[in-house]
Amino acid sequence: MSNNENTLSFFALGGINEIGKNMYVVQYADDIVIIDCGGKFPDESLLGIDLIIPDLAYLEENQDKIRALIVTHGHEDHIGGIPYFLKKLNVPIYATRFTLGLIELKLEEHKLTRDTKLITINSESDLELGQINVTFFKVSHSIPDCLGIVFHTPEGNVVHTGDFKFDLTPANDQYSDIHKMAEIGKEGVLALISESTNAERKGLTPSEQMVGDHVYEAFVKAEGKIFVSTFASNVNRVQQVVDAAIKTNRKLALLGRSMVNIVGVAMERGYINIPEGMLIDGREADKLPPEKVAILCTGSQGEPMAALSRLASGNYRDVSIYPGDTVILAASPIPGNEKGVSRIIDNLFRLGANVIYGSGSTTGMHVSGHGYQEDLKLMLTFMQPKYFIPIHGEYRMLHHHQLLAESVGVEKGNTFIIKNGDVVDIENGTARQTRSIPAGDTYVDGMGVGDVGEIVLRDRRQLSEDGMVVIVLTISKNDRRIIQGPDTITRGFVYVKDSENLLNEINRLVKKTVNDLGAENVRQWNVIKQNIKKSVGQYLFAQTKRKPMILPIIIEI
């Protein structure tokens, strides 16, 4: 992609028409600034994949133009891809104190701390990145230290909101800087890039303060141990649990690696206040009177290996849930996680626990960190943009956000609903979307990054659905006669003892195929293998209506 000298461009490498792996790019001439670098967890169709990150091909081709990676906040879908990004592109990272603390945890895990330039910023920072000047403003979200970004370019100002809501009584006293937002709007906003997660939900997002009251109420009523499962990164929620435990005279244990790590960073940097002597080791929890213990754990999304899942199935070594204990799920299930969460809730009831669960609006134990319709309209009203680009949401959310923008004064035709890779170019004050760059998913599988593609996944799906058939035969090098075999081995296809006739017929078919090809003087291994696959595959589908993976192995003597 070539940028004209005076063209301002915006595109996403992740985060549009999806929830997760957020990565956005603002480019003016030869200066590129990247916003966020997230990861996304796979669904059940991506067998064996651990994480999905954005495709970095365009950035690798233009790495000499990259001036910075700016991170708006510390959620996984905004920082999860950073270690993999840095292994290919070592650029300076700008983020707030708390966000950098979470990034450092990841970099230590990947042994990348020594070579990475991490620069602390706040809402008053002012960066000169080539011809792009960058300033910031505070926004409220469900994690501390969140920023919106203003890109001051020769073409005009572009605002990226980050994830936000307007909470007038935030639990951590981190208020949205509405005065600064109004000033930015008065100065003039050429384009607003704004998140759309809750664009379908009417009204204003409830305040986090409401959750604190409900948590305290539940602590007062509880008689046994209390388990609270929430996102470890929701530091405000964690502080509310700490406060309720203090008021009800309970000790607090932390279960789950991410809970221990993130609370450690938050305490070290002054974002959580836990009195000395209040924290106990998980192994002590069952030794104290149950009414004196509260436990904060990971696993609110039904993750099978997280602390709550293991507690619910009775497999957590140090702590057990007994009849009369209270379990609070202080997070709503992310779409797609409902099954896992339901399974855990069932198991908790089997253990005799009192379970407080369901959507945040019914239990009062969770409020969203993302703005509802009135929050989104308020941001649009402050900024009064000429052009609007909704991001961070699936297509229907982007569509609803467009309607909201038009309802508060954005001209029809001035909203761009784009896909990952679509480029919006602004030149001489006029925006167009006429071109695209490559943008897709890169799969992380164990130590491998990008080495598993669609063909490998297709093979995995085939193996998981219909199993495999391995056919081994030994052939003479000289005349292509079968010396030994064929021997047929199956895995995940049929039960061998009940399928002798089927396997005998496979062996007969293979012999016939090899002999027929020998008679026609066909000697290439790949042709012989292809013919074996074809004849056996057709036979098995006719007999079983299944399509196992067929793997012929020919040994030449």
LINPE-V971364 format. One record per backbone hydrogen bond with DSSP energy under -0.5 kcal/mol. CO is the residue of the C=O (numbers start at 1). NH is the residue of the N-H. Records with the same first field share a line. If there is no record, write none. Layout:
BEGIN
CO=NH ; NH
END
This chain:
BEGIN
2=4
4=7
7=9 ; 29
8=426
9=27
10=424
11=25
12=421
14=23
15=392 ; 393
18=20 ; 393
22=38
23=13 ; 14
24=35
25=11
26=33
27=9
28=31
30=32
31=28
32=67 ; 68
33=26
34=36 ; 70
35=24
37=81 ; 82
38=54
39=21
40=52
43=46
45=47
46=49
51=444
52=40
53=442
56=60
57=61
58=62
60=63
62=65
63=66
65=32
68=34 ; 70
69=94
70=36 ; 72
72=147
75=78 ; 79
76=39 ; 80
77=22
78=37
79=82
81=85
82=86
83=87
84=88
85=88 ; 89
89=91
92=69
93=119
94=71
95=121
96=100
97=101
98=102
99=103
100=104
101=105
102=106
103=107
104=108
105=109
106=110
107=112 ; 113
108=111
112=116
113=116
116=118
117=93 ; 119
119=95
122=125
123=136
125=136
127=129 ; 134
128=130
129=132
131=133
132=129
133=152
134=127
135=150
137=148
138=177
139=146
140=165
146=139
148=137
149=160
150=135 ; 152
151=153 ; 158
152=133
153=156
156=153
157=190 ; 191
158=151
159=161 ; 193
160=149
162=195
164=371
165=140 ; 167
166=168
167=170
169=209
170=173
173=175
176=178
177=181
178=182
179=183
180=184
181=185
182=186
183=187
184=188
188=190
189=386
190=387
191=159
192=194 ; 389
193=161
194=391
196=199
198=201
200=202
201=373
203=374 ; 375
207=210 ; 211
208=211 ; 212
209=213
210=214
211=215
212=216
213=217
214=218
215=219
216=220
217=221
218=222
225=326
226=295
227=328
228=230 ; 297
229=330
231=234
233=235
234=238
235=239
236=240
237=241
238=242
239=243
240=244
241=245
242=246
243=247
244=248
245=250
246=249
251=294
252=280
253=296
255=298
256=260
257=261
258=262
259=263
260=264
261=265
262=266
263=267
264=268
265=269
266=271 ; 272
267=270
272=274
275=278
278=252
280=254
281=284 ; 285
282=285
284=287 ; 288
285=288
289=292
290=293
292=251
293=226
294=253
295=228 ; 297
296=255
297=230
298=308
299=302
303=306
306=310
307=311
308=312
309=313
310=315 ; 316
311=314
315=317
320=322
322=325
324=224
325=354
326=227
327=329 ; 356
328=229 ; 330
329=331
334=337
337=341
338=342
339=343
340=344
341=345
342=346
343=347
344=348
345=349
346=350
347=351
348=353
349=352
352=324
353=355
354=327 ; 356
355=357
356=329
359=362 ; 363
360=364
371=198
372=376
373=377
374=378
375=379
376=380
377=381
378=382
379=383
380=384
387=192
388=416
389=194
391=196
392=196
393=17 ; 18
394=397 ; 398
395=399
396=400
397=401
398=402
399=403
400=404
401=405
402=406
403=407
404=408
405=408 ; 410
406=409
411=414
414=388
415=417
416=418
419=422
421=437
423=425 ; 435
424=10
425=432
426=8
427=430
430=427
432=425
435=423
440=55
442=53
443=445 ; 450
444=50 ; 51
445=448
448=445 ; 450
451=453
453=457
454=458
455=459
456=460
457=461
458=462
459=463
460=464
461=465
462=466 ; 467
463=467
467=549
468=491
469=471 ; 551
470=472 ; 489
471=553
472=486 ; 487
473=555
474=483 ; 484
475=557
476=480
481=476 ; 483
484=474
487=472 ; 489
489=470
491=468
494=496
495=498
496=499
499=503
500=504
501=505
502=506
503=507
504=508
505=509
506=510
507=511
508=512
509=513
510=514
511=515
512=516
513=517
514=518
515=519
516=520
517=522
518=521
521=523
524=528
525=529
526=530
527=531
528=532
529=533
530=534
531=535
532=536
533=537
534=538
535=539
536=540
537=541
538=542
539=543
540=544 ; 545 ; 546
541=545
549=469 ; 551
550=552
551=471
552=554
553=473 ; 555
554=556
555=475
END
